[in-house]
């Protein structure tokens, strides 16, 4: 009985100079026109002869010579690249993980181990979403993985991850499609960033702004309101929901000061901050109030300008007093003139 077989294997081969090269072998049975096995054809760089003896039912020996011949493929460079790739991932200063097309963990570097607490041995082969993502975020994370498996990567996706000790971490993720040499999708690689501390600072920053005893507002690079604290709401009358996303200059500044206020915002967006700028604001009730403003450039973690934050001071009463004081002085001077 003749057996049909095919082999796909990697093996080392020593050159004449003593160097070791890695060979990728595909070996398939070779047959004559009558279907009898006459040898093996393989992707290899060597020709050899193998003697194979078959013991027949009559205890007679049949001597068959298999000719092992083929065309070689040197994969030494590819394997070296793969080892370097694995080394770079494992020693990266960011948590890196990977899953296959079934969502099972296939990559888990040292930084991921350090951050989450699970070793490679503990996570390999386990479902990332089901085992390590909080229930309320599983659908969102699975959607990102599915998109990457479909060839659509995702940048700056925030999601929570539970550590081995039960601590919740906030992670910023870039998910990239992973492909083999033929371009077929074989999984997803995710490069993460622990933003737990940063988010805590932002929440504290927001709390401080919201409870400050001065009106504070902020605009994005398009001049749309994105910060509006309680004091600003109390002073001007508009709630946060009423002003968010609206143009500060076009909707809340009097016509005669729109150009001047826009110039201050543009300067701050260009990195040039302004102190003690006076301008009027119109309240929800239609009253005009005078504000003294310090405009500061707002930047992200990379130093990119993302908007302007303004800290104001209501100087309406002070200006009224100054005008009254000036009026009294002028009146007193006039009285002195008439009394002469």
C-alpha positions as a Markdown table, in Angstrom:
| # | Residue | x | y | z |
|---|---|---|---|---|
| 1 | Unk | 0.0 | 0.0 | 0.0 |
| 2 | Unk | 1.5 | 3.3 | -1.0 |
| 3 | Unk | 1.1 | 6.4 | 1.2 |
| 4 | Unk | 0.6 | 9.9 | 0.0 |
| 5 | Unk | 2.2 | 12.6 | 2.1 |
| 6 | Unk | 3.2 | 16.2 | 2.2 |
| 7 | Unk | 5.5 | 17.9 | 4.6 |
| 8 | Unk | 5.8 | 21.6 | 5.5 |
| 9 | Unk | 8.8 | 22.1 | 7.8 |
| 10 | Unk | 11.7 | 24.4 | 8.8 |
| 11 | Unk | 15.1 | 23.0 | 9.4 |
| 12 | Unk | 18.7 | 24.2 | 9.6 |
| 13 | Unk | 21.4 | 23.4 | 7.0 |
| 14 | Unk | 25.1 | 23.9 | 7.4 |
| 15 | Unk | 27.0 | 25.5 | 4.5 |
| 16 | Unk | 30.4 | 24.5 | 3.3 |
| 17 | Unk | 31.9 | 27.4 | 5.2 |
| 18 | Unk | 30.2 | 26.2 | 8.4 |
| 19 | Unk | 27.4 | 28.8 | 8.5 |
| 20 | Unk | 24.0 | 27.8 | 9.6 |
| 21 | Unk | 21.1 | 28.7 | 7.4 |
| 22 | Unk | 17.4 | 28.0 | 8.0 |
| 23 | Unk | 15.5 | 26.2 | 5.2 |
| 24 | Unk | 11.8 | 26.1 | 4.7 |
| 25 | Unk | 10.8 | 22.7 | 3.2 |
| 26 | Unk | 7.7 | 21.6 | 1.4 |
| 27 | Unk | 8.0 | 17.9 | 0.6 |
| 28 | Unk | 5.6 | 16.0 | -1.6 |
| 29 | Unk | 5.5 | 12.5 | -3.0 |
| 30 | Unk | 6.6 | 12.1 | -6.6 |
| 31 | Unk | 4.9 | 9.5 | -8.8 |
| 32 | Unk | 5.5 | 7.9 | -12.2 |
| 33 | Unk | 2.7 | 7.8 | -14.9 |
| 34 | Unk | 1.4 | 4.6 | -13.4 |
| 35 | Unk | 1.0 | 6.3 | -10.0 |
| 36 | Unk | 3.9 | 4.5 | -8.2 |
| 37 | Unk | 5.9 | 6.5 | -5.8 |
| 38 | Unk | 9.3 | 7.1 | -7.3 |
| 39 | Unk | 10.6 | 9.8 | -5.0 |
| 40 | Unk | 10.0 | 13.1 | -3.2 |
| 41 | Unk | 10.0 | 16.6 | -4.6 |
| 42 | Unk | 10.7 | 19.3 | -2.0 |
| 43 | Unk | 11.7 | 22.9 | -1.8 |
| 44 | Unk | 15.2 | 22.4 | -0.6 |
| 45 | Unk | 18.7 | 23.2 | -1.6 |
| 46 | Unk | 20.2 | 19.7 | -1.5 |
| 47 | Unk | 20.0 | 16.4 | -3.5 |
| 48 | Unk | 20.3 | 13.1 | -1.6 |
| 49 | Unk | 19.2 | 9.5 | -2.0 |
| 50 | Unk | 17.1 | 7.6 | 0.6 |
| 51 | Unk | 16.8 | 3.8 | 0.5 |
| 52 | Unk | 13.3 | 2.7 | 1.6 |
| 53 | Unk | 12.6 | -1.0 | 2.0 |
| 54 | Unk | 9.1 | -2.3 | 2.0 |
| 55 | Unk | 8.3 | -5.8 | 3.5 |
| 56 | Unk | 5.8 | -7.5 | 1.3 |
| 57 | Unk | 3.2 | -10.1 | 2.4 |
| 58 | Unk | 5.5 | -12.8 | 0.9 |
| 59 | Unk | 8.4 | -11.6 | 3.1 |
| 60 | Unk | 10.2 | -10.4 | -0.1 |
| 61 | Unk | 12.0 | -7.1 | -0.1 |
| 62 | Unk | 11.4 | -4.4 | -2.6 |
| 63 | Unk | 14.1 | -1.9 | -2.9 |
| 64 | Unk | 12.8 | 1.5 | -3.9 |
| 65 | Unk | 15.0 | 4.5 | -4.4 |
| 66 | Unk | 13.4 | 7.9 | -3.5 |
| 67 | Unk | 15.1 | 10.9 | -5.1 |
| 68 | Unk | 15.0 | 13.9 | -2.8 |
| 69 | Unk | 15.4 | 16.9 | -5.1 |
| 70 | Unk | 14.3 | 20.5 | -5.1 |
| 71 | Unk | 14.6 | 24.2 | -5.2 |
| 72 | Unk | 15.7 | 26.0 | -2.0 |
| 73 | Unk | 14.3 | 29.0 | -0.2 |
| 74 | Unk | 16.7 | 30.7 | 2.3 |
| 75 | Unk | 14.6 | 32.0 | 5.2 |
| 76 | Unk | 17.5 | 33.0 | 7.4 |
| 77 | Unk | 16.9 | 36.7 | 7.0 |
| 78 | Unk | 13.2 | 36.4 | 7.6 |
| 79 | Unk | 13.7 | 34.5 | 10.8 |
| 80 | Unk | 16.3 | 37.0 | 12.0 |
| 81 | Unk | 13.8 | 39.8 | 11.3 |
| 82 | Unk | 11.1 | 37.9 | 13.2 |
| 83 | Unk | 13.4 | 37.5 | 16.2 |
| 84 | Unk | 14.3 | 41.2 | 16.1 |
| 85 | Unk | 10.6 | 42.1 | 15.8 |
| 86 | Unk | 9.8 | 40.0 | 18.9 |
| 87 | Unk | 12.7 | 41.5 | 20.8 |
| 88 | Unk | 11.6 | 45.1 | 20.0 |
| 89 | Unk | 8.0 | 44.3 | 21.1 |
| 90 | Unk | 9.1 | 42.6 | 24.3 |
| 91 | Unk | 11.4 | 45.4 | 25.3 |
| 92 | Unk | 9.2 | 48.4 | 24.2 |
| 93 | Unk | 8.4 | 50.9 | 26.9 |
| 94 | Unk | 4.7 | 50.7 | 26.1 |
| 95 | Unk | 2.3 | 47.9 | 26.7 |
| 96 | Unk | 1.9 | 45.9 | 23.5 |
| 97 | Unk | -0.5 | 43.0 | 23.0 |
| 98 | Unk | -1.8 | 41.0 | 20.1 |
| 99 | Unk | -4.7 | 38.7 | 19.4 |
| 100 | Unk | -5.4 | 36.3 | 16.6 |
| 101 | Unk | -8.5 | 36.2 | 14.4 |
| 102 | Unk | -10.4 | 34.5 | 17.2 |
| 103 | Unk | -9.6 | 37.2 | 19.7 |
| 104 | Unk | -7.1 | 35.0 | 21.6 |
| 105 | Unk | -4.0 | 36.6 | 23.0 |
| 106 | Unk | -0.9 | 35.8 | 21.0 |
| 107 | Unk | 1.4 | 38.8 | 22.0 |
| 108 | Unk | 2.0 | 40.1 | 25.5 |
| 109 | Unk | 5.1 | 42.1 | 26.1 |
| 110 | Unk | 7.0 | 42.8 | 29.4 |
| 111 | Unk | 5.4 | 46.2 | 29.8 |
| 112 | Unk | 1.9 | 44.7 | 29.5 |
| 113 | Unk | 3.0 | 42.2 | 32.1 |
| 114 | Unk | 4.2 | 45.0 | 34.4 |
| 115 | Unk | 1.2 | 47.2 | 33.9 |
| 116 | Unk | -1.6 | 44.6 | 34.1 |
| 117 | Unk | 0.1 | 42.1 | 36.4 |
| 118 | Unk | -0.5 | 39.0 | 34.3 |
| 119 | Unk | 2.5 | 37.1 | 32.9 |
| 120 | Unk | 2.6 | 35.9 | 29.3 |
| 121 | Unk | 1.9 | 32.4 | 30.4 |
| 122 | Unk | -1.2 | 33.5 | 32.2 |
| 123 | Unk | -2.8 | 35.3 | 29.2 |
| 124 | Unk | -1.6 | 33.4 | 26.1 |
| 125 | Unk | -4.5 | 31.8 | 24.3 |
| 126 | Unk | -7.1 | 33.5 | 26.5 |
| 127 | Unk | -9.9 | 35.7 | 25.1 |
| 128 | Unk | -8.8 | 39.3 | 25.6 |
| 129 | Unk | -12.2 | 40.9 | 25.6 |
| 130 | Unk | -14.0 | 38.3 | 27.7 |
| 131 | Unk | -11.2 | 37.8 | 30.3 |
| 132 | Unk | -9.7 | 41.3 | 30.8 |
| 133 | Unk | -12.2 | 44.0 | 29.7 |
| 134 | Unk | -14.9 | 45.3 | 32.0 |
| 135 | Unk | -18.4 | 44.1 | 31.0 |
| 136 | Unk | -19.8 | 47.6 | 30.1 |
| 137 | Unk | -16.9 | 48.1 | 27.6 |
| 138 | Unk | -16.7 | 44.7 | 26.0 |
| 139 | Unk | -18.9 | 45.6 | 23.0 |
| 140 | Unk | -16.8 | 48.7 | 22.2 |
| 141 | Unk | -13.5 | 47.0 | 22.5 |
| 142 | Unk | -14.7 | 44.0 | 20.4 |
| 143 | Unk | -15.9 | 46.5 | 17.7 |
| 144 | Unk | -12.4 | 48.0 | 17.5 |
| 145 | Unk | -10.8 | 44.5 | 17.2 |
| 146 | Unk | -13.3 | 43.5 | 14.5 |
| 147 | Unk | -12.6 | 46.7 | 12.5 |
| 148 | Unk | -8.9 | 46.0 | 12.7 |
| 149 | Unk | -9.5 | 42.4 | 11.5 |
| 150 | Unk | -11.3 | 43.9 | 8.6 |
| 151 | Unk | -8.3 | 46.1 | 7.8 |
| 152 | Unk | -9.4 | 49.3 | 9.5 |
| 153 | Unk | -7.1 | 50.4 | 12.2 |
| 154 | Unk | -8.1 | 52.6 | 15.2 |
| 155 | Unk | -6.1 | 55.4 | 16.8 |
| 156 | Unk | -6.5 | 56.9 | 20.3 |
| 157 | Unk | -9.3 | 54.6 | 21.5 |
| 158 | Unk | -9.8 | 54.9 | 25.3 |
| 159 | Unk | -10.9 | 51.8 | 27.3 |
| 160 | Unk | -10.6 | 50.4 | 30.8 |
| 161 | Unk | -8.5 | 47.3 | 31.6 |
| 162 | Unk | -8.6 | 45.3 | 34.8 |
| 163 | Unk | -5.3 | 44.4 | 36.5 |
| 164 | Unk | -4.6 | 41.1 | 38.2 |
| 165 | Unk | -5.0 | 42.9 | 41.5 |
| 166 | Unk | -8.5 | 44.2 | 40.5 |
| 167 | Unk | -7.5 | 47.8 | 39.8 |
| 168 | Unk | -9.1 | 49.5 | 36.9 |
| 169 | Unk | -6.7 | 51.2 | 34.5 |
| 170 | Unk | -7.5 | 53.6 | 31.7 |
| 171 | Unk | -5.7 | 52.8 | 28.4 |
| 172 | Unk | -5.3 | 54.7 | 25.2 |
| 173 | Unk | -5.0 | 52.2 | 22.3 |
| 174 | Unk | -3.8 | 52.2 | 18.8 |
| 175 | Unk | -5.1 | 49.0 | 17.1 |
| 176 | Unk | -3.4 | 47.8 | 13.9 |
| 177 | Unk | -4.2 | 45.0 | 11.5 |
| 178 | Unk | -1.6 | 42.2 | 11.6 |
| 179 | Unk | -0.9 | 40.4 | 8.3 |
| 180 | Unk | 1.3 | 37.5 | 7.2 |
| 181 | Unk | 3.8 | 37.6 | 4.3 |
| 182 | Unk | 1.0 | 36.9 | 1.8 |
| 183 | Unk | -1.0 | 39.8 | 3.1 |
| 184 | Unk | -3.7 | 37.7 | 4.8 |
| 185 | Unk | -5.1 | 39.1 | 8.1 |
| 186 | Unk | -3.8 | 37.0 | 11.0 |
| 187 | Unk | -4.8 | 39.2 | 13.9 |
| 188 | Unk | -4.5 | 42.6 | 15.6 |
| 189 | Unk | -1.6 | 44.3 | 17.4 |
| 190 | Unk | -2.5 | 46.9 | 20.0 |
| 191 | Unk | 0.0 | 49.5 | 21.3 |
| 192 | Unk | -1.3 | 51.0 | 24.5 |
| 193 | Unk | -0.6 | 54.0 | 26.8 |
| 194 | Unk | -1.6 | 54.1 | 30.5 |
| 195 | Unk | -3.5 | 57.4 | 30.8 |
| 196 | Unk | -5.0 | 56.6 | 34.3 |
| 197 | Unk | -2.9 | 59.4 | 35.9 |
| 198 | Unk | -3.5 | 61.8 | 33.2 |
| 199 | Unk | -7.3 | 61.4 | 33.3 |
| 200 | Unk | -7.2 | 61.8 | 37.1 |
| 201 | Unk | -5.3 | 65.1 | 36.6 |
| 202 | Unk | -7.8 | 66.2 | 34.0 |
| 203 | Unk | -10.7 | 65.5 | 36.3 |
| 204 | Unk | -9.0 | 67.4 | 39.1 |
| 205 | Unk | -8.3 | 70.3 | 36.7 |
| 206 | Unk | -11.9 | 70.3 | 35.7 |
| 207 | Unk | -13.1 | 70.3 | 39.3 |
| 208 | Unk | -10.8 | 73.2 | 40.1 |
| 209 | Unk | -12.0 | 75.2 | 37.2 |
| 210 | Unk | -15.6 | 74.5 | 37.9 |
| 211 | Unk | -15.4 | 75.6 | 41.5 |
| 212 | Unk | -13.2 | 78.6 | 41.0 |
| 213 | Unk | -14.5 | 82.0 | 42.3 |
| 214 | Unk | -13.8 | 83.6 | 39.0 |
| 215 | Unk | -15.5 | 83.2 | 35.6 |
| 216 | Unk | -13.4 | 80.8 | 33.5 |
| 217 | Unk | -14.2 | 79.9 | 29.9 |
| 218 | Unk | -12.3 | 78.2 | 27.1 |
| 219 | Unk | -12.6 | 77.9 | 23.4 |
| 220 | Unk | -11.1 | 75.4 | 20.9 |
| 221 | Unk | -9.1 | 76.4 | 17.8 |
| 222 | Unk | -12.3 | 77.3 | 16.0 |
| 223 | Unk | -13.4 | 79.7 | 18.7 |
| 224 | Unk | -16.1 | 77.4 | 20.0 |
| 225 | Unk | -16.8 | 77.3 | 23.7 |
| 226 | Unk | -15.5 | 74.1 | 25.4 |
| 227 | Unk | -15.0 | 75.3 | 29.0 |
| 228 | Unk | -17.6 | 77.2 | 31.0 |
| 229 | Unk | -17.5 | 77.1 | 34.7 |
| 230 | Unk | -20.1 | 77.7 | 37.4 |
| 231 | Unk | -19.0 | 81.3 | 38.0 |
| 232 | Unk | -19.3 | 82.1 | 34.3 |
| 233 | Unk | -22.8 | 80.6 | 34.3 |
| 234 | Unk | -23.7 | 82.7 | 37.4 |
| 235 | Unk | -22.3 | 85.9 | 36.0 |
| 236 | Unk | -23.6 | 85.7 | 32.5 |
| 237 | Unk | -26.7 | 83.6 | 33.0 |
| 238 | Unk | -26.2 | 80.9 | 30.4 |
| 239 | Unk | -25.8 | 77.3 | 31.5 |
| 240 | Unk | -23.0 | 75.1 | 30.3 |
| 241 | Unk | -25.4 | 73.3 | 28.0 |
| 242 | Unk | -26.5 | 76.5 | 26.4 |
| 243 | Unk | -23.0 | 77.7 | 25.4 |
| 244 | Unk | -21.0 | 74.6 | 24.6 |
| 245 | Unk | -20.0 | 74.4 | 21.0 |
| 246 | Unk | -21.2 | 77.9 | 20.2 |
| 247 | Unk | -18.9 | 80.7 | 18.9 |
| 248 | Unk | -17.9 | 82.9 | 21.8 |
| 249 | Unk | -17.2 | 86.0 | 19.7 |
| 250 | Unk | -20.1 | 85.8 | 17.3 |
| 251 | Unk | -22.8 | 85.0 | 19.9 |
| 252 | Unk | -21.7 | 86.7 | 23.2 |
| 253 | Unk | -19.5 | 89.7 | 22.3 |
| 254 | Unk | -20.9 | 93.1 | 21.4 |
| 255 | Unk | -20.4 | 94.1 | 17.8 |
| 256 | Unk | -18.1 | 96.9 | 18.6 |
| 257 | Unk | -15.6 | 94.6 | 20.4 |
| 258 | Unk | -15.8 | 91.4 | 18.2 |
| 259 | Unk | -12.7 | 92.2 | 16.2 |
| 260 | Unk | -10.7 | 93.1 | 19.3 |
| 261 | Unk | -11.7 | 89.9 | 21.2 |
| 262 | Unk | -11.1 | 87.8 | 18.1 |
| 263 | Unk | -7.6 | 89.3 | 17.9 |
| 264 | Unk | -6.8 | 88.4 | 21.5 |
| 265 | Unk | -8.0 | 84.8 | 20.8 |
| 266 | Unk | -5.9 | 84.6 | 17.6 |
| 267 | Unk | -2.8 | 85.8 | 19.4 |
| 268 | Unk | -3.3 | 83.2 | 22.2 |
| 269 | Unk | -3.8 | 80.5 | 19.5 |
| 270 | Unk | -0.5 | 81.6 | 18.1 |
| 271 | Unk | 1.2 | 81.3 | 21.5 |
| 272 | Unk | 1.1 | 84.9 | 22.5 |
| 273 | Unk | -0.9 | 85.3 | 25.7 |
| 274 | Unk | -2.7 | 88.5 | 26.8 |
| 275 | Unk | -3.1 | 90.0 | 30.3 |
| 276 | Unk | -5.7 | 92.5 | 31.6 |
| 277 | Unk | -7.7 | 92.8 | 28.4 |
| 278 | Unk | -11.0 | 94.7 | 29.0 |
| 279 | Unk | -14.1 | 93.8 | 27.0 |
| 280 | Unk | -17.9 | 93.7 | 27.4 |
| 281 | Unk | -20.1 | 90.6 | 27.6 |
| 282 | Unk | -23.8 | 90.5 | 27.1 |
| 283 | Unk | -25.7 | 88.5 | 29.7 |
| 284 | Unk | -28.7 | 86.3 | 29.1 |
| 285 | Unk | -30.9 | 89.0 | 30.5 |
| 286 | Unk | -29.5 | 91.5 | 28.0 |
| 287 | Unk | -27.3 | 93.4 | 30.5 |
| 288 | Unk | -23.8 | 94.6 | 29.5 |
| 289 | Unk | -21.0 | 93.7 | 31.9 |
| 290 | Unk | -17.4 | 94.7 | 31.7 |
| 291 | Unk | -14.8 | 91.9 | 32.0 |
| 292 | Unk | -11.1 | 92.0 | 32.6 |
| 293 | Unk | -9.5 | 89.0 | 30.9 |
| 294 | Unk | -6.3 | 87.0 | 31.0 |
| 295 | Unk | -6.1 | 84.8 | 27.9 |
| 296 | Unk | -3.8 | 81.7 | 28.0 |
| 297 | Unk | -2.8 | 79.3 | 25.3 |
| 298 | Unk | -4.1 | 75.8 | 26.0 |
| 299 | Unk | -1.9 | 72.9 | 24.8 |
| 300 | Unk | -2.1 | 69.1 | 24.8 |
| 301 | Unk | 0.5 | 66.7 | 26.1 |
| 302 | Unk | 2.5 | 67.0 | 22.9 |
| 303 | Unk | 2.6 | 70.8 | 23.1 |
| 304 | Unk | 0.1 | 71.3 | 20.3 |
| 305 | Unk | -2.2 | 74.3 | 20.7 |
| 306 | Unk | -5.7 | 73.1 | 21.2 |
| 307 | Unk | -7.4 | 76.3 | 22.3 |
| 308 | Unk | -7.5 | 79.2 | 24.7 |
| 309 | Unk | -8.5 | 79.4 | 28.4 |
| 310 | Unk | -9.7 | 82.8 | 29.7 |
| 311 | Unk | -9.9 | 83.8 | 33.3 |
| 312 | Unk | -12.1 | 86.7 | 33.8 |
| 313 | Unk | -13.0 | 89.3 | 36.4 |
| 314 | Unk | -16.2 | 91.2 | 36.5 |
| 315 | Unk | -15.1 | 94.9 | 36.7 |
| 316 | Unk | -18.5 | 96.4 | 35.9 |
| 317 | Unk | -19.0 | 97.8 | 39.4 |
| 318 | Unk | -15.4 | 99.0 | 39.6 |
| 319 | Unk | -15.6 | 100.9 | 36.3 |
| 320 | Unk | -18.9 | 102.4 | 37.4 |
| 321 | Unk | -17.3 | 103.6 | 40.6 |
| 322 | Unk | -14.3 | 105.0 | 38.6 |
| 323 | Unk | -16.7 | 106.9 | 36.3 |
| 324 | Unk | -18.6 | 108.2 | 39.3 |
| 325 | Unk | -15.3 | 109.2 | 40.9 |
| 326 | Unk | -14.2 | 111.0 | 37.8 |
| 327 | Unk | -17.6 | 112.7 | 37.5 |
| 328 | Unk | -17.3 | 114.0 | 41.1 |
| 329 | Unk | -13.8 | 115.3 | 40.5 |
| 330 | Unk | -14.9 | 117.1 | 37.3 |
| 331 | Unk | -17.9 | 118.5 | 39.2 |
| 332 | Unk | -15.7 | 119.7 | 42.1 |
| 333 | Unk | -13.3 | 121.4 | 39.7 |
| 334 | Unk | -16.2 | 123.1 | 37.9 |
| 335 | Unk | -17.6 | 124.3 | 41.3 |
| 336 | Unk | -14.2 | 125.8 | 42.2 |
| 337 | Unk | -14.1 | 127.6 | 39.0 |
| 338 | Unk | -17.6 | 129.1 | 39.5 |
| 339 | Unk | -16.8 | 130.1 | 43.0 |
| 340 | Unk | -13.9 | 132.3 | 42.0 |
